[in-house]
């Protein structure tokens, strides 16, 4: 069970810290800003990927899990357990946030659920999520999956999450992670765009995994 507990705790931390930072930004009149929110997500991923890598590989993201499955480095049953654990962690984190943060603040920020920016269409959101998650999975592969990867923990993966949010936050919410959308959406943020935030990240992650595997990874 250790790998499933690791995925639960790691994903819980991402959602609790990420939504918490968005709420803190609202409560302080925008003191954190986009950069602060991006860093909160990036730091959560950096520390938790590092903490869970030995147990589970530190996926903390259903899109990453699907990509690792697609390249043949994870068994289907284990992948399913990872995704269930990640989504459960996201839901529990969002539920606890409802107990810790004023309801009015959570309503103002829509539970911190990633959503299209004002005037942004679904096609733009889909493209942004595909590209951002491609970047993320490419870095995951190059720093954690590839046997030749330098052992840098989750540092560069967390930095990629931060830069992706700085780039895509105003367009798509900078989700890159279906669980990041699923938990807050289910607990009050609204599930209207749930398909976008599963499809885009999974497409981007699988593409990155396949590109890296077939063009960069060393052949045995």
HUSULWO-V104998 format. One record per pair of residues at least 6 apart in sequence whose C-alpha atoms are under 8 Angstrom apart, sorted by sequence separation. I is the first residue (numbers start at 0). J is the second residue. D is the distance in Angstrom with one decimal. If there is no record, write none. Layout:
BEGIN
i=I j=J d=D
i=I j=J d=D
END
This chain:
BEGIN
i=24 j=30 d=5.6
i=51 j=57 d=4.9
i=52 j=58 d=8.0
i=58 j=64 d=6.2
i=67 j=73 d=6.0
i=68 j=74 d=6.6
i=105 j=111 d=7.2
i=115 j=121 d=7.6
i=142 j=148 d=4.8
i=143 j=149 d=7.8
i=167 j=173 d=4.9
i=168 j=174 d=7.8
i=174 j=180 d=6.8
i=184 j=190 d=5.3
i=24 j=31 d=5.1
i=50 j=57 d=7.7
i=68 j=75 d=6.7
i=141 j=148 d=5.9
i=142 j=149 d=6.1
i=143 j=150 d=7.4
i=166 j=173 d=7.7
i=23 j=31 d=7.6
i=24 j=32 d=6.5
i=48 j=56 d=7.5
i=49 j=57 d=7.1
i=97 j=105 d=7.5
i=142 j=150 d=7.1
i=164 j=172 d=7.1
i=165 j=173 d=7.8
i=48 j=57 d=4.5
i=115 j=124 d=6.3
i=142 j=151 d=7.1
i=143 j=152 d=7.7
i=164 j=173 d=4.6
i=181 j=190 d=7.7
i=184 j=193 d=7.9
i=47 j=57 d=7.2
i=48 j=58 d=7.1
i=68 j=78 d=6.7
i=163 j=173 d=6.3
i=164 j=174 d=7.6
i=20 j=31 d=7.8
i=48 j=59 d=7.5
i=24 j=36 d=7.8
i=181 j=193 d=7.1
i=65 j=78 d=7.1
i=142 j=155 d=7.5
i=180 j=193 d=7.2
i=64 j=78 d=6.1
i=142 j=156 d=7.8
i=20 j=35 d=7.7
i=21 j=36 d=6.2
i=20 j=36 d=5.7
i=180 j=196 d=6.7
i=64 j=81 d=7.2
i=93 j=110 d=7.8
i=138 j=155 d=7.2
i=139 j=156 d=6.1
i=64 j=82 d=7.2
i=138 j=156 d=6.2
i=17 j=36 d=6.9
i=20 j=39 d=6.4
i=177 j=196 d=5.5
i=61 j=81 d=7.4
i=176 j=196 d=7.2
i=177 j=197 d=4.9
i=61 j=82 d=5.2
i=135 j=156 d=6.8
i=138 j=159 d=7.4
i=175 j=196 d=7.4
i=176 j=197 d=7.4
i=17 j=39 d=6.0
i=60 j=82 d=7.5
i=174 j=196 d=7.0
i=16 j=39 d=6.5
i=17 j=40 d=5.1
i=177 j=200 d=6.9
i=16 j=40 d=6.8
i=61 j=85 d=6.9
i=135 j=159 d=5.9
i=175 j=199 d=7.7
i=176 j=200 d=6.1
i=60 j=85 d=6.6
i=134 j=159 d=7.3
i=135 j=160 d=6.7
i=175 j=200 d=5.0
i=17 j=43 d=7.8
i=59 j=85 d=6.0
i=174 j=200 d=7.9
i=13 j=40 d=6.3
i=16 j=43 d=6.7
i=13 j=43 d=5.4
i=12 j=43 d=6.4
i=13 j=44 d=6.3
i=131 j=163 d=5.8
i=9 j=44 d=7.7
i=12 j=47 d=7.5
i=131 j=167 d=7.4
i=9 j=47 d=5.2
i=9 j=48 d=7.1
i=128 j=167 d=8.0
i=127 j=167 d=6.6
i=135 j=175 d=7.8
i=9 j=51 d=7.0
i=131 j=173 d=7.5
i=127 j=170 d=7.4
i=128 j=171 d=6.9
i=132 j=175 d=5.0
i=127 j=171 d=6.6
i=131 j=175 d=6.5
i=132 j=176 d=7.9
i=6 j=51 d=7.3
i=128 j=173 d=6.9
i=5 j=51 d=5.5
i=124 j=170 d=6.5
i=125 j=171 d=8.0
i=128 j=174 d=7.0
i=129 j=175 d=7.9
i=123 j=170 d=7.7
i=124 j=171 d=4.9
i=128 j=175 d=5.9
i=9 j=57 d=7.5
i=123 j=171 d=7.8
i=2 j=51 d=7.9
i=5 j=54 d=6.5
i=6 j=55 d=6.8
i=10 j=59 d=5.0
i=5 j=55 d=6.4
i=9 j=59 d=5.9
i=10 j=60 d=7.2
i=6 j=57 d=6.7
i=119 j=170 d=6.5
i=2 j=54 d=5.0
i=3 j=55 d=7.3
i=5 j=57 d=7.6
i=6 j=58 d=7.0
i=7 j=59 d=7.7
i=119 j=171 d=7.9
i=1 j=54 d=6.3
i=2 j=55 d=4.4
i=6 j=59 d=5.4
i=116 j=169 d=5.4
i=1 j=55 d=7.6
i=115 j=169 d=7.6
i=116 j=170 d=4.9
i=115 j=170 d=5.8
i=116 j=171 d=6.0
i=115 j=171 d=4.5
i=116 j=172 d=7.1
i=114 j=171 d=5.8
i=115 j=172 d=6.2
i=113 j=171 d=6.9
i=114 j=172 d=5.2
i=113 j=172 d=4.4
i=113 j=173 d=6.9
i=113 j=174 d=5.9
i=113 j=179 d=7.8
i=112 j=179 d=7.6
i=113 j=180 d=5.9
i=132 j=199 d=7.8
i=133 j=200 d=7.8
i=136 j=203 d=7.7
i=137 j=204 d=7.7
i=112 j=180 d=5.6
i=128 j=196 d=7.5
i=132 j=200 d=5.3
i=136 j=204 d=5.1
i=140 j=208 d=6.9
i=131 j=200 d=7.9
i=132 j=201 d=7.8
i=135 j=204 d=7.5
i=136 j=205 d=8.0
i=66 j=136 d=8.0
i=125 j=195 d=6.2
i=129 j=199 d=4.7
i=133 j=203 d=4.4
i=137 j=207 d=5.2
i=141 j=211 d=7.9
i=112 j=183 d=5.4
i=124 j=195 d=7.5
i=125 j=196 d=7.9
i=128 j=199 d=5.0
i=129 j=200 d=5.4
i=132 j=203 d=5.0
i=133 j=204 d=5.1
i=136 j=207 d=5.8
i=137 j=208 d=6.6
i=140 j=211 d=7.2
i=145 j=216 d=6.5
i=111 j=183 d=6.6
i=112 j=184 d=5.7
i=127 j=199 d=7.9
i=128 j=200 d=5.6
i=129 j=201 d=7.6
i=131 j=203 d=7.4
i=132 j=204 d=5.5
i=133 j=205 d=7.8
i=136 j=208 d=6.5
i=63 j=136 d=6.5
i=110 j=183 d=5.6
i=125 j=198 d=7.7
i=126 j=199 d=7.1
i=129 j=202 d=6.0
i=130 j=203 d=6.0
i=133 j=206 d=6.7
i=134 j=207 d=7.4
i=11 j=85 d=7.6
i=15 j=89 d=7.9
i=110 j=184 d=7.2
i=121 j=195 d=7.6
i=125 j=199 d=5.2
i=129 j=203 d=4.1
i=133 j=207 d=5.0
i=137 j=211 d=6.8
i=6 j=81 d=6.4
i=10 j=85 d=5.5
i=14 j=89 d=5.8
i=18 j=93 d=8.0
i=128 j=203 d=7.2
i=129 j=204 d=7.5
i=9 j=85 d=8.0
i=10 j=86 d=7.8
i=110 j=186 d=7.6
i=112 j=188 d=5.5
i=3 j=80 d=6.7
i=7 j=84 d=4.8
i=11 j=88 d=4.4
i=15 j=92 d=5.2
i=19 j=96 d=7.4
i=110 j=187 d=6.3
i=111 j=188 d=7.1
i=112 j=189 d=7.8
i=3 j=81 d=5.9
i=6 j=84 d=5.9
i=7 j=85 d=5.1
i=10 j=88 d=5.5
i=11 j=89 d=5.1
i=14 j=92 d=6.1
i=15 j=93 d=6.6
i=22 j=100 d=7.6
i=26 j=104 d=7.2
i=109 j=187 d=7.3
i=110 j=188 d=4.9
i=114 j=192 d=7.4
i=2 j=81 d=7.8
i=6 j=85 d=5.6
i=7 j=86 d=7.8
i=9 j=88 d=7.8
i=10 j=89 d=6.0
i=11 j=90 d=8.0
i=14 j=93 d=6.9
i=25 j=104 d=7.1
i=109 j=188 d=4.8
i=4 j=84 d=7.2
i=7 j=87 d=6.7
i=8 j=88 d=6.3
i=11 j=91 d=7.1
i=12 j=92 d=7.5
i=109 j=189 d=7.8
i=3 j=84 d=5.8
i=7 j=88 d=4.5
i=11 j=92 d=5.2
i=15 j=96 d=6.7
i=6 j=88 d=7.8
i=7 j=89 d=7.8
i=22 j=104 d=6.5
i=22 j=105 d=6.8
i=25 j=108 d=7.5
i=22 j=108 d=6.9
i=21 j=108 d=7.3
i=56 j=143 d=7.8
i=22 j=111 d=7.3
i=89 j=178 d=5.9
i=93 j=182 d=5.8
i=21 j=111 d=6.2
i=89 j=179 d=6.6
i=92 j=182 d=7.5
i=93 j=183 d=5.3
i=90 j=181 d=7.3
i=91 j=182 d=7.5
i=18 j=110 d=7.0
i=86 j=178 d=5.1
i=89 j=181 d=7.0
i=90 j=182 d=4.0
i=94 j=186 d=6.4
i=18 j=111 d=5.0
i=85 j=178 d=6.3
i=89 j=182 d=4.4
i=90 j=183 d=6.7
i=93 j=186 d=6.3
i=17 j=111 d=7.8
i=18 j=112 d=7.8
i=88 j=182 d=7.9
i=89 j=183 d=7.3
i=86 j=181 d=6.8
i=87 j=182 d=7.7
i=90 j=185 d=7.2
i=86 j=182 d=6.5
i=90 j=186 d=7.0
i=52 j=152 d=7.6
i=49 j=152 d=4.6
i=48 j=152 d=6.8
i=49 j=153 d=4.8
i=48 j=153 d=4.9
i=49 j=154 d=7.7
i=47 j=153 d=7.4
i=45 j=152 d=7.4
i=46 j=153 d=6.4
i=45 j=153 d=4.3
i=46 j=154 d=7.5
i=44 j=153 d=6.8
i=45 j=154 d=4.8
i=45 j=155 d=7.3
i=45 j=156 d=6.3
i=46 j=157 d=8.0
i=44 j=156 d=7.1
i=45 j=157 d=4.3
i=44 j=157 d=5.0
i=45 j=158 d=7.4
i=62 j=175 d=7.7
i=43 j=157 d=7.3
i=62 j=176 d=6.2
i=41 j=156 d=7.7
i=42 j=157 d=5.8
i=61 j=176 d=6.6
i=62 j=177 d=6.8
i=41 j=157 d=4.1
i=42 j=158 d=7.6
i=44 j=160 d=7.6
i=60 j=176 d=5.3
i=61 j=177 d=6.2
i=40 j=157 d=7.5
i=41 j=158 d=5.6
i=60 j=177 d=6.9
i=61 j=178 d=6.6
i=41 j=159 d=7.3
i=60 j=178 d=6.3
i=41 j=160 d=5.1
i=42 j=161 d=8.0
i=60 j=179 d=7.9
i=38 j=158 d=7.9
i=40 j=160 d=6.8
i=41 j=161 d=4.6
i=40 j=161 d=6.4
i=39 j=161 d=7.9
i=37 j=160 d=7.3
i=38 j=161 d=5.3
i=37 j=161 d=4.5
i=37 j=162 d=7.2
i=34 j=161 d=7.9
i=37 j=164 d=5.4
i=37 j=165 d=6.1
i=33 j=164 d=7.9
i=34 j=165 d=6.3
i=33 j=165 d=6.4
i=33 j=168 d=7.6
i=62 j=197 d=7.6
i=66 j=201 d=7.2
i=65 j=201 d=6.8
i=69 j=205 d=6.7
i=62 j=200 d=5.7
i=63 j=201 d=7.5
i=66 j=204 d=5.5
i=67 j=205 d=7.8
i=70 j=208 d=6.6
i=62 j=201 d=4.5
i=65 j=204 d=7.8
i=66 j=205 d=4.4
i=69 j=208 d=7.8
i=70 j=209 d=6.5
i=61 j=201 d=7.7
i=65 j=205 d=7.0
i=66 j=206 d=7.9
i=69 j=209 d=7.9
i=63 j=204 d=6.0
i=67 j=208 d=7.1
i=62 j=204 d=5.9
i=63 j=205 d=7.8
i=66 j=208 d=5.8
i=70 j=212 d=7.2
i=62 j=205 d=7.6
i=14 j=179 d=6.0
i=13 j=179 d=7.6
i=10 j=178 d=7.7
i=14 j=182 d=7.8
i=14 j=183 d=7.9
END
